[in-house]
Amino acid sequence: MATDLKAFPGALRRRIEVQGFTGFSDEDLLELDPWLRFTPFLSGLISVLSTFMGAYYLLFGLAVFFLLGAAFPRHPFDVFYNGFIRSLENSPRLPVSPVRRRIVYGILAVLSFIAALCFITGHRSWGTSLGWLLSGYLALMAAQQICMISEALHKVCGARRAHNP
């Protein structure tokens, strides 16, 4: 029995579609999948470093970037990828962030901001705990495209389809 190497795994497709990225062919998703992980990976790296160092200023910066990602069609790291890395890698252009992903960015902005405030106000254990929670969340997004906030929104709001080619 021959298998189609161009087929995109159904479970992974579902995780991506739950985030709001719908309307893509298997071929498109095969090209996009690694690059949809770029922003969560870079954000997670900054989160790990800032939590490890107790660097509230990095967490504040991350909160600002998440806030920009929530307020505008593209996260600043997506803009960086589309503007610079895409041409170097000859990879596909990242689509605009769907509403669900932007809601996630808004929630992550609040989490980053609170973690930074905890470090500033001397509640280092709380800041560290929230920082590691943020880092773990972003690691799941970067490694497996698992976004628990999008999953919750999907369960509460239903499977609204947004064509996003």
C-alpha positions in Angstrom: 0.0 0.0 0.0 1.6 3.2 -1.1 1.3 6.3 1.1 1.1 9.8 -0.2 4.1 11.8 1.2 2.3 15.0 0.3 -0.7 14.3 2.6 -0.8 16.5 5.7 -1.5 14.7 9.0 -5.2 15.2 10.0 -4.5 15.8 13.7 -2.0 18.5 12.9 -4.4 20.1 10.4 -7.0 20.2 13.1 -4.7 21.9 15.5 -3.8 24.6 12.9 -7.4 25.1 11.9 -8.5 25.5 15.5 -6.1 28.5 15.7 -8.1 29.9 12.8 -5.9 29.1 9.8 -8.4 27.5 7.5 -8.9 27.1 3.8 -5.4 25.8 3.0 -4.6 22.7 0.9 -2.4 19.9 2.2 0.5 21.2 0.1 0.1 24.7 1.5 0.1 23.5 5.1 3.2 21.3 4.4 5.0 24.5 3.4 3.5 26.7 6.1 3.6 24.5 9.1 7.2 24.9 10.1 7.0 28.7 9.6 3.7 29.1 11.6 5.8 27.9 14.5 8.4 30.7 14.1 6.7 33.3 16.2 5.8 30.9 19.1 9.4 29.6 19.0 11.0 33.0 19.1 8.6 34.2 21.8 9.2 31.1 23.8 13.0 31.6 23.6 12.6 35.1 24.9 10.2 33.9 27.6 12.7 31.2 28.8 15.6 33.6 28.8 13.7 36.4 30.7 12.3 33.9 33.2 15.6 32.3 33.9 17.3 35.7 34.3 14.4 37.3 36.1 14.5 40.0 33.4 11.3 41.9 33.8 12.2 44.3 30.9 12.3 41.4 28.5 8.9 40.2 29.7 7.5 43.7 29.3 9.0 43.8 25.7 7.4 40.4 25.0 4.1 41.7 26.4 4.3 44.7 24.0 5.0 42.4 21.0 2.1 40.2 22.0 -0.1 43.2 22.3 0.9 44.4 18.8 0.2 40.9 17.5 -3.3 41.1 19.0 -4.0 44.6 17.7 -2.6 44.3 14.2 -3.1 41.6 11.4 0.5 40.3 11.9 2.7 39.8 15.0 6.0 41.7 14.8 7.9 38.4 14.5 5.7 37.4 11.6 6.5 40.8 9.9 10.2 40.1 10.5 9.9 36.6 9.0 7.9 37.8 6.0 10.3 40.7 5.4 13.7 39.0 5.9 13.8 35.3 6.6 11.3 34.3 3.9 13.5 35.6 1.1 16.6 33.9 2.6 14.8 30.5 3.0 12.7 30.8 -0.2 9.7 29.9 2.0 6.0 30.8 1.8 4.6 34.1 3.1 2.8 33.8 6.4 -0.9 34.7 6.3 -2.4 37.3 8.5 -3.2 36.1 12.0 -6.8 34.9 12.4 -9.0 36.3 15.2 -8.4 33.3 17.5 -4.6 33.7 17.2 -4.9 37.4 17.9 -7.0 36.7 21.0 -4.3 34.2 22.2 -1.7 37.0 21.7 -3.8 39.3 23.8 -4.0 36.8 26.7 -0.3 36.1 26.4 0.4 39.8 26.6 -1.5 40.0 29.9 0.4 36.9 31.2 3.8 38.4 30.2 2.9 41.7 31.8 1.8 40.2 35.1 4.9 38.0 35.2 7.0 41.2 34.7 5.1 43.0 37.4 5.7 40.1 39.8 9.5 40.4 39.2 9.4 44.2 39.7 7.4 44.1 42.9 9.6 41.5 44.5 7.3 38.5 44.0 10.0 36.5 42.2 8.5 33.1 42.8 5.2 34.2 41.2 7.1 35.9 38.3 9.1 32.7 37.8 6.0 30.5 37.9 4.1 32.6 35.4 7.2 32.9 33.2 7.6 29.1 33.1 3.9 28.7 32.5 4.2 31.1 29.5 7.3 29.3 28.3 5.7 25.9 28.5 2.6 27.2 26.6 4.8 28.6 23.9 6.8 25.4 23.7 3.6 23.4 23.0 2.7 25.9 20.3 6.1 25.8 18.7 6.7 22.0 19.0 3.2 20.6 18.3 0.9 23.4 17.2 -1.1 22.8 20.4 -2.9 26.0 21.5 -5.1 25.4 24.5 -6.6 28.8 24.4 -7.7 28.3 20.8 -9.0 24.9 21.8 -11.1 26.5 24.5 -12.4 29.1 22.2 -13.2 26.4 19.6 -15.3 24.6 22.2 -17.1 27.7 23.5 -17.6 29.5 20.2 -17.9 26.6 17.9 -16.1 25.8 14.6 -16.6 29.1 12.8 -14.8 28.9 9.5 -12.7 31.8 8.2 -11.2 31.4 4.8 -7.6 32.5 5.1 -5.7 31.6 1.9 
